[in-house]
């Protein structure tokens, strides 16, 4: 995706015109123009020169974003990127407004104050109607020159047959000025003829103050809108300001402070307490507590020591650390976050297409309605002044800007809010679609659980202390490379136990370990292995079975033929997982857990976590087909962190990657969670729903304003209620409409994304539809290979979510996500040369 800066756009009609012009270029796959950031994102095999030429031909200016010397600069590039987002529009508009107001006050004093309320004026003007008219004309011309941008842009776009909001303002103000100038000359002619009645009549036909007031009020609205639009990018600017400007590197044995742009991959850099970490790196020496809240939103500092990774823009709070640069420039985590937020702002949400279609024809329709209004009132017998006032009111009250800003401002603020809380939406589409999720498929390892086995229970045999059991297990397992041994080592180290070296160490794969210490034989392993070394009491056998039912792995230990106890190890559930799952369920989302574990272990963990459905025995390559089946139930979000989750993340309607996961998973996802906590999943969905709700509110008011305002301006209610709208009030309403839309979007900054108190359930399928099961009685299965064969053929059916097969029980329990005939299930199994006795 290439991003361009577009100049000269003033409303949604402009952005629609640019989008249409670039979309016609051969090789362009997609084009999205943002009125909010005056930017354009183009995908496809097309040269920048062709894109810029097409934009210029449409009457606007364009250039590659951050282009310098023909090279595109990274969006996350520090000062240049900050400069790109600098609000240059507001100061210019403010200056224009101050000058306009100065002359407008004088004009209003003369035209309204003196004429209506007889306020005093200099003697040379008193009673001199022509001098009064000429002064009003000159003051209006000055204000028109100050705000000449409206006329240049408006008539230029009209010339290119793509009228925009500036065209409406220019036509409205211009028509008022031209008619008033005609009235002034006609009044001069009447005075020369001595027709004082004609003079007074034409005096009341002056609309100079309307022409000037329209321009000034629109400038007020534009300034307020520009200030509000500037605030929508505050989150992005805040991220850019986090990037350190310098780094202390070691070169030729000496410490040197250099600009951060000069740090290269492999450089050694030093960070003292209180300093920001300049680039992503790995700690070589030292230890410290690092505040990562800038990237993750997590305020609690994270301890770092040799071998740990550190990220740019995080703050070293306590110790001195020496690091090696791993990612620099646009490759740092901070730069990638900035790029992601920027790319999302440049894309367009599907809901914006409605407003775009309307904006494309809005201005020509308004001009036509204005012309019809003028003609109808003249035919109805009204004066040209009355008819012109109604036509001008139609032009100046119509506001395509509100329609064009309704979606992008909410998307920008929503993205900024997410980024501040460690939730990154890659595109506007993912921000819109996340809130529509009906099914959340959660990978177990690393998502619901911590991904690292931990000791959960210590059950010593009679006469043995817990400390004694753990100590001997620690000494034995120190030489083991088994993943479960790591849990025992961690537990012992936490307890501060002293290590001892064993001799005659032997590892028996699939069984256990043996070793000698001070002449005594230590053994550890599964039930059968230890049962051959020592007698295990019946009571502890029962406890071990209960532990297994809870999803834990019991490890048995003995010393010199005496059973010493059981240590249970499990991949423990993260503390926030059950709460996060409850929050998803309260939103009306069906929660499914995917795991490669056996049925018993999976269901035990599923019960603890509180999920609605457990799908066990899912091989890494099978996750994608499970997601395909779940999609028949509704929109599916897949949450995962591993390489093997990438196909499933891509297949799901919304892929959500846990931030501590792999780069491949993050690349495949639509939403990236910088923290590894599951509570950010409901938070992301909650933010998406709030953003979508805000967009609906903005679109409603933008449409409602025009639907109500245009008939009122046209004088539709004048014959019935006597209501008519002064063009000046129409201009004021137009000015405020865009400001109100942007201000409403800024309310999202106050949204509390972790507050579940206002969650509402979306319409979802009935529970029984989710959990439909059929049990098949099968004859002929003899071993685990037969089980796998039957399972594979059943789960290949699109209507089958999961098949739990047991050759011992001679059954297959099939979980369905759609209707399927019993005959189809029966034939599928019998094609594998097994006999199906019944399907219930």
C-alpha positions, -999 to 999 in steps of 0.1 A, spaced: 0 0 0 13 35 -10 1 65 8 -3 100 -7 -11 134 6 -39 151 -13 -44 189 -13 -74 210 -23 -101 188 -9 -128 206 10 -157 181 14 -169 145 7 -176 153 -29 -139 161 -34 -127 128 -19 -153 109 -39 -140 127 -71 -104 118 -63 -112 82 -55 -131 78 -88 -103 94 -108 -76 72 -93 -98 41 -94 -99 43 -132 -61 40 -136 -52 5 -150 -34 -15 -123 -51 1 -93 -67 -26 -72 -82 -3 -46 -81 34 -37 -93 49 -4 -93 87 2 -96 102 37 -110 137 40 -100 137 76 -63 133 71 -62 146 35 -45 113 25 -50 86 0 -41 49 2 -35 31 -32 -30 -6 -37 -19 -22 -70 9 -22 -95 9 15 -106 35 43 -107 33 72 -83 35 95 -114 3 81 -129 -16 85 -96 -4 121 -91 -13 129 -127 -48 115 -123 -54 135 -91 -41 167 -108 -63 161 -138 -93 159 -114 -84 194 -101 -65 186 -69 -28 182 -59 -11 151 -47 23 138 -36 38 107 -20 35 108 18 67 119 34 85 119 0 119 134 1 143 134 -27 121 109 -45 122 84 -16 92 76 5 99 81 42 85 57 68 54 69 86 70 60 119 100 82 112 100 105 142 102 143 135 93 140 98 62 120 106 52 144 134 56 173 110 33 155 85 5 154 110 11 190 122 -21 211 121 -13 238 95 -49 245 86 -62 260 119 -36 289 121 -44 300 85 -82 298 91 -78 316 124 -60 345 107 -86 346 80 -114 346 106 -99 375 126 -95 397 95 -130 388 82 -146 396 116 -129 430 117 -144 441 84 -177 422 90 -184 441 123 -181 474 104 -203 461 76 -229 449 100 -229 482 119 -236 501 88 -260 477 71 -280 465 101 -272 489 130 -277 521 112 -305 510 88 -326 491 114 -318 507 147 -306 542 135 -271 538 151 -250 569 145 -226 571 114 -202 597 102 -218 629 88 -206 622 52 -226 589 52 -257 601 69 -285 604 44 -262 594 15 -276 561 4 -252 556 -25 -222 562 -3 -236 537 22 -241 511 -6 -206 517 -20 -190 513 14 -209 480 20 -198 468 -15 -161 476 -7 -162 460 27 -178 429 12 -152 427 -16 -124 428 10 -140 399 30 -144 380 -3 -107 386 -11 -97 374 24 -118 342 18 -109 339 -19 -101 302 -14 -138 294 -14 -142 310 -49 -110 296 -64 -117 260 -52 -154 262 -58 -153 275 -94 -122 254 -102 -141 222 -92 -172 234 -111 -149 238 -142 -138 202 -137 -175 192 -135 -170 180 -99 -188 207 -78 -180 206 -40 -189 224 -8 -168 254 -18 -189 256 -50 -221 259 -29 -205 286 -7 -191 305 -37 -224 304 -56 -244 314 -25 -221 343 -15 -215 353 -52 -252 354 -60 -259 376 -30 -230 399 -40 -240 401 -77 -277 408 -69 -268 434 -43 -244 451 -68 -272 452 -94 -295 467 -67 -269 494 -59 -265 504 -95 -303 504 -100 -306 526 -69 -281 550 -83 -301 552 -115 -333 558 -95 -316 586 -75 -304 603 -107 -340 602 -119 -352 617 -86 -372 585 -78 -368 584 -40 -394 557 -36 -373 535 -59 -341 544 -40 -357 532 -7 -370 501 -24 -336 491 -37 -320 499 -3 -339 470 11 -326 447 -16 -290 448 -4 -276 414 6 -240 425 10 -240 416 47 -254 381 38 -226 375 13 -200 385 38 -216 368 68 -219 335 48 -181 335 41 -173 344 77 -196 319 93 -183 291 70 -148 301 80 -158 298 117 -171 263 110 -141 253 90 -118 265 119 -137 246 145 -137 216 123 -100 218 116 -92 221 154 -114 191 161 -99 171 133 -65 179 146 -75 164 180 -86 131 163 -49 124 155 -37 132 190 -32 95 198 -10 91 167 9 122 174 14 110 210 29 77 198 53 96 175 64 119 203 74 88 223 102 80 199 136 90 215 156 114 194 191 102 205 208 70 217 241 64 236 260 37 216 294 21 222 317 27 192 354 19 192 352 14 230 338 48 237 303 60 246 289 83 219 255 100 217 241 98 182 207 106 165 185 75 168 184 73 130 221 65 130 217 34 152 224 3 132 213 -33 138 240 -50 160 251 -18 177 256 -19 214 237 8 232 234 19 269 204 29 288 206 46 322 178 48 348 151 72 338 160 72 301 139 60 272 150 29 253 159 42 218 154 10 196 143 -26 200 170 -47 214 182 -76 237 196 -70 271 233 -82 273 242 -70 308 223 -56 338 188 -58 350 160 -33 354 123 -27 357 110 -13 324 77 6 320 61 -6 288 28 14 292 36 35 261 32 3 240 9 -19 260 -11 4 282 1 -18 312 12 5 340 31 -21 360 68 -22 351 82 -55 337 115 -69 351 142 -73 324 175 -92 327 201 -106 303 185 -123 273 152 -104 276 139 -82 248 133 -44 252 113 -21 229 118 14 217 100 42 236 97 22 268 112 37 300 141 22 319 131 29 355 157 14 378 189 -3 367 217 3 341 214 -20 311 236 -27 281 218 -39 250 223 -50 214 201 -33 187 179 -59 170 153 -37 152 160 -1 142 142 26 122 109 15 107 113 -20 120 109 -11 157 77 -22 175 68 15 180 72 23 143 51 -7 133 23 4 157 24 39 142 24 24 107 -6 2 116 -26 30 131 -18 52 101 -27 25 76 -60 19 94 -68 56 92 -61 56 54 -85 27 47 -122 30 45 -149 12 64 -177 -5 44 -203 17 62 -186 48 47 -196 37 12 -232 48 17 -221 83 26 -197 82 -4 -224 73 -29 -246 101 -16 -217 127 -15 -209 119 -51 -242 133 -64 -251 156 -34 -237 189 -46 -252 188 -82 -285 178 -67 -284 208 -42 -275 232 -71 -305 218 -91 -328 222 -60 -316 258 -55 -323 266 -92 -358 250 -90 -365 270 -57 -356 303 -74 -378 295 -104 -408 283 -84 -409 313 -61 -406 337 -91 -435 318 -108 -454 320 -75 -453 358 -78 -427 366 -51 -401 393 -56 -367 384 -70 -351 393 -37 -373 368 -18 -368 341 -44 -330 346 -44 -328 346 -6 -345 311 -6 -322 298 -33 -291 311 -15 -303 296 17 -306 262 0 -270 265 -13 -254 275 20 -273 252 44 -265 221 25 -235 203 40 -218 174 23 -188 177 47 -208 163 76 -216 132 55 -179 128 45 -166 132 80 -192 110 98 -172 77 94 -134 87 92 -134 108 123 -150 80 144 -125 55 129 -95 77 136 -106 83 172 -115 46 178 -81 35 164 -63 60 186 -82 48 217 -73 12 208 -36 21 203 -35 38 237 -48 6 253 -26 -18 234 -53 -28 209 -43 -23 172 -69 -26 144 -51 -30 111 -78 -16 89 -110 4 92 -128 -28 81 -115 -48 111 -126 -20 135 -161 -21 120 -164 -59 118 -150 -69 152 -182 -57 169 -203 -80 148 -186 -112 160 -210 -140 171 -185 -168 178 -151 -165 195 -128 -194 189 -100 -194 214 -68 -214 211 -61 -229 245 -23 -228 248 -10 -193 253 -44 -177 249 -67 -191 277 -37 -207 295 -2 -192 301 14 -217 278 39 -228 304 33 -258 327 33 -250 364 31 -270 396 -5 -269 409 -6 -296 436 20 -312 460 6 -344 475 32 -362 497 27 -398 509 24 -405 546 54 -395 567 68 -373 539 69 -335 540 59 -313 510 93 -297 510 110 -331 510 89 -343 481 96 -312 460 133 -311 469 140 -347 458 119 -342 426 140 -310 419 173 -329 422 160 -357 399 144 -335 373 173 -310 369 189 -333 343 157 -339 324 148 -321 292 110 -329 294 88 -298 293 70 -309 326 104 -309 344 106 -272 338 75 -266 360 92 -285 389 124 -265 385 106 -232 385 86 -241 417 118 -252 435 137 -221 425 108 -199 437 111 -217 470 148 -210 471 159 -247 472 195 -257 470 205 -278 440 224 -311 443 241 -332 416 228 -368 411 247 -397 395 237 -426 373 210 -405 357 188 -424 332 158 -411 312 134 -438 300 112 -422 272 75 -425 278 81 -438 314 102 -417 336 136 -410 352 160 -427 377 191 -415 394 212 -420 426 220 -395 453 241 -404 483 235 -441 476 197 -438 474 178 -445 442 154 -417 432 127 -424 406 100 -403 390 75 -408 361 40 -420 352 18 -443 373 29 -476 357 66 -468 359 65 -458 397 41 -486 405 69 -510 394 93 -494 418 70 -488 449 36 -496 461 11 -466 456 -17 -464 482 -53 -467 468 -62 -433 483 -35 -416 463 -44 -435 432 -79 -420 435 -64 -385 440 -43 -389 409 -74 -399 388 -92 -368 401 -62 -346 392 -63 -361 357 -100 -353 354 -92 -317 362 -68 -315 333 -36 -319 353 -8 -343 348 2 -363 379 39 -371 383 47 -399 407 80 -402 428 97 -428 449 129 -432 470 146 -465 475 114 -484 467 92 -462 490 65 -441 473 71 -404 483 41 -386 466 25 -370 437 33 -336 420 6 -324 397 16 -302 368 -7 -283 344 -7 -255 319 -26 -231 342 -54 -208 331 -45 -171 331 -61 -152 359 -81 -130 337 -93 -157 313 -126 -168 331 -136 -131 335 -129 -124 298 -149 -154 287 -178 -143 309 -177 -109 294 -178 -124 259 -208 -145 268 -225 -114 283 -221 -98 249 -241 -127 234 -209 -143 219 -206 -181 218 -171 -191 231 -154 -221 217 -120 -235 230 -98 -253 204 -71 -276 217 -50 -306 207 -54 -321 241 -74 -353 247 -111 -351 254 -109 -355 292 -82 -329 298 -98 -304 273 -132 -306 290 -116 -301 325 -99 -269 313 -130 -259 295 -150 -262 327 -125 -241 346 -124 -214 320 -162 -214 315 -164 -218 277 -196 -228 260 -180 -255 238 -148 -275 238 -133 -289 206 -105 -313 215 -80 -333 195 -76 -305 169 -43 -309 151 -26 -276 141 -36 -281 104 -72 -289 115 -79 -255 131 -86 -239 98 -113 -265 89 -129 -261 123 -131 -223 118 -147 -230 83 -173 -251 101 -180 -225 128 -185 -198 102 -218 -214 93 -231 -203 128 -222 -166 123 -193 -143 122 -162 -159 138 -133 -143 156 -102 -166 160 -79 -157 189 -44 -173 188 -7 -166 193 13 -194 175 26 -201 141 1 -229 137 -27 -204 143 -19 -183 112 -41 -203 87 -71 -202 112 -65 -165 119 -67 -158 81 -97 -180 76 -118 -164 104 -139 -133 97 -117 -115 123 -83 -128 133 -71 -116 167 -34 -122 176 -22 -121 212 8 -97 212 32 -120 229 28 -144 200 48 -149 169 54 -124 141 36 -148 117 5 -149 138 5 -111 141 9 -107 103 -20 -130 96 -44 -112 121 -68 -83 116 -65 -71 153 -33 -73 173 -33 -73 212 0 -59 225 -6 -75 259 -11 -112 264 -43 -109 284 -76 -123 271 -96 -94 286 -85 -73 257 -106 -94 233 -139 -83 248 -124 -48 251 -116 -47 214 -151 -59 205 -166 -33 229 -146 -5 213 -156 -17 178 -193 -16 188 -189 19 204 -172 32 173 -199 17 150 -226 32 172 -208 66 170 -207 63 132 -244 55 130 -251 86 152 -230 108 129 -246 95 97 -281 99 112 -274 135 121 -257 143 89 -286 129 68 -313 143 93 -297 178 91 -299 179 54 -334 163 51 -348 189 76 -326 219 66 -330 219 28 -369 220 27 -368 247 54 -343 268 35 -363 264 2 -393 279 20 -414 247 17 -431 256 51 -436 293 42 -472 290 28 -483 269 58 -465 282 88 -449 314 75 -414 299 82 -385 312 61 -347 310 67 -323 339 64 -292 329 44 -270 340 73 -287 315 96 -283 288 69 -246 295 68 -244 293 106 -262 259 106 -238 246 78 -208 257 99 -219 239 130 -230 207 113 -195 194 106 -182 207 139 -210 187 157 -201 155 139 -164 158 147 -172 167 183 -195 137 187 -167 114 174 -143 129 200 -167 116 227 -151 82 220 -120 94 239 -141 92 271 -152 56 264 -140 31 290 -132 0 270 -128 -23 300 -161 -14 315 -184 -43 310 -214 -27 328 -231 -16 296 -225 -46 274 -255 -57 253 -261 -91 238 -263 -92 200 -288 -114 183 -273 -149 182 -284 -185 174 -302 -206 200 -280 -226 224 -293 -259 213 -282 -252 177 -247 -248 189 -244 -280 208 -263 -305 186 -247 -340 191 -251 -374 176 -237 -407 190 -227 -434 165 -222 -470 176 -194 -484 154 -181 -520 151 -146 -530 139 -124 -504 155 -94 -521 172 -68 -495 181 -58 -458 182 -51 -458 145 -87 -469 138 -99 -440 160 -78 -415 141 -91 -428 108 -128 -425 118 -122 -391 134 -105 -378 103 -133 -389 78 -161 -375 100 -144 -341 107 -139 -338 69 -177 -332 66 -185 -295 67 -214 -300 91 -192 -317 117 -174 -295 142 -158 -323 162 -158 -361 164 -148 -377 197 -140 -414 188 -133 -443 213 -124 -478 200 -128 -491 235 -164 -479 238 -171 -485 201 -186 -450 198 -181 -417 180 -198 -386 196 -203 -361 167 -208 -324 174 -227 -307 146 -229 -271 134 -256 -278 108 -282 -304 97 -269 -336 82 -287 -369 75 -278 -400 95 -273 -419 63 -245 -395 53 -227 -401 86 -232 -438 83 -219 -440 47 -189 -418 56 -177 -443 83 -187 -475 64 -166 -462 34 -136 -467 57 -146 -504 62 -162 -501 96 -198 -511 104 -222 -485 119 -247 -502 142 -268 -471 151 -269 -433 150 -287 -415 179 
